[in-house]
Each structure stands twice: as structure tokens, then as C-alpha cells.
Amino acid sequence: MALPKLSLEDKRKALKKAQEVRSKRAKIRQNLKNGKTNILEVLENINDDVVAKMRVVYLLESLPRIGKVKTKKIMNDIGIDETRRIQGLGNRQRQALIERLGSN
């Protein structure tokens, strides 16, 4: 299936929307890193498209004192695929993340 031809105006709108999403995602990650929000608050916003489409890897790596190695271990222990997005988490996986990282 070929991609639809977009007019110049449609391309501008799409680029603007993509930039807004990236900015919102960056703000969420920064708030996590600074301790202004926690993983529980982020996971409660599952209906927000920006949150829902964020990769779990990026969410965990945004937490204080959690780097790539700890992120990989946590995801393996819980059984979360490294490409999983937040909207794709099961109830048990979400609960396991909250129990393990709820204080962050």
C-alpha cells in the first residue's frame, strides 16, 4: 500500500504535530528525572497518546538511578520485551513496575 500524497500544508501540520509530541514526551522524561512526577502518575495517564506510545525502555531510563543495565534487568525480570510501548503492557506487567519502582 502506497503512502498518500500529502500537500505542503498537510506535511507542515504533520511535522508540527510530531514536534509537539516529541516535546511533550521530553517534558515527561525530564519531570521523571527531576522527581517532579513518578512512574505511577505516568502509568495512570495511559489514555494520553503521548504516554501510551512511549517505549517502556525510555520511561525506565528516565528514572533517577536507572540506567541501561538496570532497565534491561528490570524488563527481563518482569517479562517485558525491549520494544514494548506503555500501551502494550499487561495489567500484571504494569503492577510489577509499580511495585518495583513506585517510589521513584
TINUMI-42835 format. One record per residue: x negated, y, z of N, C-alpha, C, O in turn; residue in one letter. Coordinates in pm, whole numbers, padded with zeros to 5 digits, always signed. Example, Ala and Ser with C-alpha at 12.3 -4.5 7.8 and 13.67 -1.06 7.14 Angstrom:
! TINUMI-42835
-01319-00569+00780-01230-00450+00780-01320-00330+00780-01424-00332+00846A;-01285-00225+00708-01367-00106+00714-01290+00003+00787-01341+00114+00804S;
//
This chain:
! TINUMI-42835
-00084-00118+00000+00000+00000+00000-00089+00124+00000-00175+00139+00086M;-00068+00209-00094-00147+00331-00108-00100+00437-00009+00017+00443+00028A;-00193+00519+00034-00158+00628+00123-00081+00734+00046-00110+00758-00072L;+00016+00797+00110+00091+00900+00039+00004+01022+00012-00087+01054+00089P;+00033+01089-00098-00038+01212-00132+00016+01324-00043+00136+01349-00039K;-00074+01389+00028-00033+01497+00116-00066+01631+00053-00169+01649-00012L;+00026+01723+00073-00001+01859+00026-00106+01921+00118-00136+01868+00225S;-00159+02031+00076-00260+02101+00156-00204+02140+00292-00272+02130+00394L;-00080+02184+00293-00015+02223+00418+00004+02103+00511-00019+02113+00632E;+00044+01989+00455+00060+01867+00535-00074+01822+00594-00079+01776+00708D;-00180+01835+00516-00314+01799+00566-00354+01890+00682-00409+01843+00782K;-00326+02018+00669-00358+02113+00777-00282+02078+00904-00339+02080+01013R;-00154+02046+00890-00072+02009+01006-00126+01882+01072-00134+01874+01194K;-00162+01785+00991-00215+01659+01044-00348+01682+01117-00371+01625+01223A;-00434+01764+01059-00562+01794+01123-00543+01869+01254-00613+01844+01352L;-00448+01962+01255-00420+02037+01377-00366+01945+01486-00406+01954+01602K;-00275+01856+01448-00218+01763+01545-00327+01670+01600-00330+01643+01720K;-00414+01622+01514-00523+01533+01557-00616+01606+01654-00661+01547+01752A;-00644+01731+01626-00731+01810+01715-00665+01829+01851-00732+01821+01954Q;-00534+01855+01852-00461+01872+01978-00466+01744+02061-00485+01749+02182E;-00448+01630+01996-00452+01501+02066-00591+01478+02125-00603+01437+02240V;-00695+01505+02047-00832+01488+02097-00858+01580+02216-00924+01540+02313R;-00809+01701+02209-00828+01797+02319-00756+01750+02446-00813+01757+02555S;-00634+01701+02431-00559+01651+02547-00628+01530+02608-00637+01518+02731K;-00676+01441+02523-00746+01321+02571-00875+01361+02645-00907+01303+02749R;-00947+01457+02591-01069+01504+02656-01039+01567+02792-01115+01550+02887A;-00928+01639+02800-00889+01701+02928-00854+01595+03031-00891+01607+03148K;-00785+01491+02990-00753+01380+03081-00881+01317+03132-00896+01293+03252I;-00974+01290+03041-01101+01228+03080-01180+01318+03174-01239+01271+03270R;-01181+01448+03147-01253+01543+03232-01190+01549+03371-01261+01553+03471Q;-01056+01550+03377-00987+01552+03506-01016+01426+03587-01029+01432+03709N;-01027+01312+03521-01064+01189+03590-01205+01199+03646-01230+01167+03762L;-01296+01245+03564-01436+01256+03606-01453+01353+03722-01534+01329+03811K;-01377+01462+03722-01386+01562+03828-01304+01528+03951-01312+01598+04052N;-01225+01422+03945-01143+01383+04059-01013+01461+04073-00947+01452+04176G;-00976+01537+03970-00851+01613+03974-00729+01523+03955-00618+01559+03992K;-00751+01407+03897-00645+01307+03879-00707+01171+03902-00829+01158+03909T;-00623+01069+03914-00676+00934+03933-00611+00838+03833-00521+00875+03758N;-00659+00716+03835-00614+00618+03736-00465+00588+03751-00396+00563+03652I;-00414+00591+03874-00271+00566+03897-00186+00671+03826-00087+00637+03762L;-00223+00797+03838-00148+00905+03773-00152+00891+03621-00052+00917+03553E;-00267+00852+03568-00278+00835+03423-00191+00720+03377-00117+00733+03279V;-00198+00607+03447-00120+00490+03406+00030+00511+03422+00109+00446+03353L;+00070+00601+03511+00213+00633+03526+00266+00712+03406+00387+00715+03383E;+00178+00776+03332+00217+00856+03215+00214+00773+03086+00178+00825+02981N;+00249+00648+03094+00242+00556+02980+00332+00602+02865+00306+00565+02750I;+00435+00680+02893+00525+00727+02787+00466+00841+02705+00517+00874+02598N;+00358+00901+02755+00288+01007+02682+00202+00941+02574+00117+00858+02606D;+00224+00977+02448+00150+00915+02337-00001+00930+02351-00076+00840+02314D;-00045+01044+02404-00189+01067+02419-00248+00963+02514-00354+00907+02487V;-00179+00939+02625-00225+00839+02722-00209+00699+02665-00301+00618+02674V;-00095+00670+02607-00065+00535+02558-00165+00488+02455-00198+00369+02450A;-00213+00577+02372-00304+00538+02264-00451+00548+02300-00538+00524+02216K;-00480+00585+02426-00619+00592+02472-00671+00451+02497-00598+00366+02550M;-00794+00425+02460-00854+00294+02486-00888+00281+02634-00931+00377+02698R;-00867+00161+02687-00894+00134+02828-01042+00159+02859-01075+00208+02967V;-01130+00124+02766-01274+00146+02785-01301+00292+02817-01375+00322+02911V;-01245+00384+02740-01268+00526+02761-01209+00573+02894-01266+00659+02962Y;-01094+00517+02930-01032+00551+03058-01124+00514+03173-01150+00596+03261L;-01173+00391+03173-01258+00344+03282-01392+00418+03286-01440+00453+03394L;-01451+00441+03171-01580+00511+03167-01568+00657+03211-01669+00721+03241E;-01447+00709+03214-01425+00846+03258-01421+00858+03410-01429+00969+03464S;-01408+00746+03478-01401+00749+03624-01540+00772+03684-01640+00727+03629L;-01545+00842+03798-01674+00862+03864-01737+00728+03905-01667+00637+03950P;-01866+00715+03888-01945+00598+03926-01910+00472+03847-01947+00362+03888R;-01841+00487+03735-01810+00372+03650-01874+00398+03514-01835+00491+03443I;-01972+00316+03479-02039+00329+03351-02001+00216+03258-01901+00147+03279G;-02081+00198+03156-02052+00095+03055-02059-00045+03113-01976-00130+03080K;-02158-00072+03198-02176-00206+03254-02061-00242+03348-02003-00350+03337V;-02027-00151+03440-01916-00178+03532-01784-00189+03457-01699-00273+03489K;-01767-00105+03356-01644-00110+03275-01629-00247+03212-01522-00307+03218T;-01735-00296+03151-01730-00426+03085-01700-00537+03185-01621-00627+03155K;-01762-00532+03303-01738-00634+03406-01594-00630+03454-01529-00734+03465K;-01543-00511+03482-01405-00497+03529-01308-00552+03425-01216-00627+03458I;-01329-00515+03299-01238-00560+03194-01246-00711+03175-01143-00776+03154M;-01365-00769+03183-01378-00914+03172-01312-00984+03289-01243-01085+03271N;-01331-00932+03411-01272-00993+03530-01119-00993+03523-01055-01090+03564D;-01062-00886+03472-00916-00873+03465-00860-00942+03341-00743-00980+03339I;-00942-00957+03238-00897-01021+03115-00843-00922+03014-00744-00950+02945G;-00907-00807+03005-00865-00703+02911-00965-00701+02796-01085-00692+02818I;-00915-00710+02674-01000-00704+02555-01061-00565+02544-00998-00466+02580D;-01184-00559+02492-01255-00431+02486-01193-00330+02390-01224-00211+02398E;-01106-00374+02300-01041-00282+02207-00898-00246+02249-00828-00176+02177T;-00856-00294+02365-00718-00273+02411-00691-00126+02442-00775-00056+02498R;-00574-00082+02404-00528+00053+02438-00438+00043+02561-00389-00065+02594R;-00418+00153+02628-00340+00153+02752-00200+00100+02729-00146+00027+02812I;-00138+00136+02616-00002+00089+02588+00005-00062+02572+00112-00120+02586Q;-00107-00126+02542-00111-00270+02522-00138-00350+02647-00143-00473+02642G;-00156-00283+02761-00181-00355+02885-00053-00420+02936+00055-00363+02927L;-00067-00539+02990+00046-00606+03054+00064-00554+03195-00023-00484+03248G;+00176-00587+03257+00203-00542+03393+00097-00590+03491+00053-00514+03577N;+00056-00715+03478-00046-00769+03568-00180-00699+03549-00251-00672+03646R;-00214-00670+03425-00341-00601+03399-00339-00460+03456-00437-00415+03515Q;-00227-00389+03438-00215-00254+03494-00225-00259+03646-00294-00178+03708R;-00155-00355+03706-00156-00369+03852-00296-00402+03902-00339-00350+04005Q;-00367-00489+03830-00503-00526+03870-00596-00404+03863-00681-00386+03950A;-00580-00321+03761-00661-00199+03751-00632-00105+03867-00723-00047+03926L;-00505-00090+03900-00466-00001+04010-00521-00052+04142-00573+00026+04222I;-00511-00183+04166-00562-00241+04290-00713-00224+04300-00767-00196+04407E;-00781-00242+04190-00927-00236+04190-00981-00093+04192-01085-00067+04253R;-00911-00002+04125-00965+00133+04106-00872+00243+04156-00897+00361+04130L;-00768+00208+04226-00668+00306+04267-00722+00423+04346-00664+00532+04341G;-00831+00403+04418-00886+00512+04499-00972+00607+04418-01007+00715+04466S;-01006+00569+04293-01090+00656+04209-01009+00764+04144-01063+00846+04069N;
//
